[in-house]
Amino acid sequence: MQVSRQAEITPEGLKNLEEEIEHLSTVRRREVSERIREARDFGDISENAEYDDAKNEQAQLEQQIAQLEERLRRSTVVEEVATGTGEVTFGSVVHIKDQESGESKKFQIVGSTEADLASGKLSSESPIGSALIGSKINQIVKIPAPRGPVKQFKVTKIETA
C-alpha cells in the first residue's frame, strides 16, 4: 500500500481542482451516461462496440475523478506569506534573469501538483523553485544543472500572486 503524502497547493490551485472535480462529476458524467444510454439503444450490448467504448470512457472518468478527489484530500492550502520580507516564498511570483543568456523569465512558485511550466507555474520542489525560495531581490541564485555548468539567475522582482 502506497503512503500518500500531503501536497502544498495555492488557494487558486485549490479552487481550480475543486472546479475540475465538479465539472467531471456533473457535466462529464451526464455526457457519458447519455452516450451509454444511446449505445444501449443500438441493440444487443454483447456485440456493441459503441456501448463498450462508452463503458470504458465511464471507467476512465470515474478513475480520474477518484484520483483528483484523493489529490484534494491530501492537499494543504498554503497562503502566500506577505512579501514585506522581500523574500521569495511559496505562492510568490518571481522574476529572474539568466546571467549567461540575459533572458528574463517570470514564475509563480506553487506546489508540485500545480506545476505547469507552460503557464509559468514552477514547483517549489524543483531544483530552480527550491533554490529560489528564501532568495531576495538582486540576489544571484546558483542552480546545479544535471549536465553542464551551474546556472546562475538574478532575482529581479518579487510580487504577490
Secondary structure as UniProt FT lines:
FT   STRAND          7..9
FT   HELIX           11..23
FT   HELIX           24..28
FT   HELIX           29..40
FT   TURN            41..42
FT   HELIX           45..47
FT   HELIX           49..73
FT   STRAND          75..77
FT   HELIX           83..85
FT   TURN            90..91
FT   STRAND          93..98
FT   TURN            99..101
FT   STRAND          104..110
FT   TURN            112..114
FT   HELIX           117..119
FT   STRAND          121..123
FT   TURN            124..125
FT   HELIX           127..132
FT   TURN            133..134
FT   TURN            137..138
FT   STRAND          140..143
FT   STRAND          151..159
//
